[in-house]
Amino acid sequence: MGDLEARCAEAGLKMTGQRRVILKVLGSSEDHPSVEDVYERAKGLDSSISIATVYRTLSLLDELDLVIRHEFQEGYSRYEVNWDHHHHLIDLETGKVVEFQNEELEKLKVKIAKDLGYDLVDHRLELYGKKIKKKK
């Protein structure tokens, strides 16, 4: 969490007690929480936090590129700290989000962009699937 707080300070974000709590919640999340999830977890640490504060803080963190906002075809946003580059596979039956990295895929994306005459600057990849049922 200290690293995230340092990144916020570098971006010029004033650190209030409530923002620190929200950063703590985000930094310790092993899932991709929604605004409501962040609010509930933060409220457990500081009962004075309002949902409006969570919305404003997440929006600001997204603008500063410190968090990534995802829309996994669910009708609401989920958030994660922008630590490292990875992709997501979303289980359409359970909503579970699986993070993955793949070097071959990274090279292929760069090659595709170059073949089309571009330098790859940014991208997101989301795969949607259903678990394969094992045959007996």
N, C-alpha and C positions, 0 to 999 in steps of 0.2 A: 504494500500500500504506500510505503514511503516513496517509492519510485514514481508511482502515479501522482502523488501529491507534488513531487518535485517537477514532474512534467507539466502539471497545472500551473505551478508558480512560474516556470519558464515561459508559459503561454500568456502570462500576465493575469491569471485568474486569482482574484482575492479569495483566500481560504477562510471560510467561516466554519464554525463548529458543525453546522448542519451539512455543509458541503463535504467536510471531512467524514462524517458518518456515511453519506451516500457513496463516497469514494471507497470507504471500508467495505460496504456492502458489495459494490461492483468488483473490487479487488479480490474478495474472498468467494465470489460466486463461481461455482463449477458448472453452472448451466448458463442459459441465455435468458435472463429475467426480463419480464415485461415491466412497464412503469409501475403497475400495481404490485408486482412481486418486490421490486426495489422499495416501494413505499412501505409495504408490510414489514419487510426486514429492517428497514431504517427506523420505522416507528417502534420496533422492539428495542432499539438501541437509544432512541431519543424520541420520547412521546410528543415533543413539540413540533416535529416535522410535519408539514402539510403536503398533500399530494401535489399542490401547485408548485411548491419548492422542488419536489422531485422532478416534475415536468420541466421546469425552467432549467434546473441543473443539468438534466440529461440532454436537453436541447443545446445548451451552451457547450457541453462536453462534445457533443456531436459536431457542432460548428467548428470547434477547435481540433477536430479529428483525433480526440483522445478516446472516444468510444466509437463503436460502429453500430449503427441502427440497422436491424434486419427486419424485413417483412417476409416471413416465411409462409406466404399465402394463408395466413390465419386471421386476417382482419385487424391485427394489432401489431405493434412493434416490439421487438426484443432487442436487448442491448448486450454488448460485451466490450471489455476493455480492448483497445487497439494495441495489443502487445506484439503479436507476430502475424505473419501472413499464413492463412490457412483457408480451407474451403469447408463447406458443410454438405452433409447428406441428411435430408429430413425424412424421417419415417412417416409416411402418410397415414398410417393406422394409429400410431401412438403419439405422434408429435415430437418424438425424441430427436434431438439434433446431435449428429455425430460429426466431430471435427476431424479433418484429415489433411495431410500434406503429401505431395507426390512430385518428386523431382522430374520424372518424365513428362508429366502434365505441364509443369512450369516451363520446361524447354519447348514443348509443343506450342504453348500459347505465344511465346516470343517468336517462334518460327512463323506461325500463322500471321501475326502482325507484320513481321518483316516481309513475308511473301506478298502481302497486300500493300506494301510500301509505307508501313508505319512503325514507329517506335512505341512499344507497349508502355503506357504511363500508369494505368491503374485498371483494375478489373475486380469482379466478384463472380464467384461460381457457386451456384446452389444446385444440388442434385436432389431429386425427389424420388422416393422409391418405397417399395413394400418388401418386407422381409421374405426371403425365399423359404418356403415351407420344405422341410426335409422329408424325403420320401422314406417310407418304412420298408 
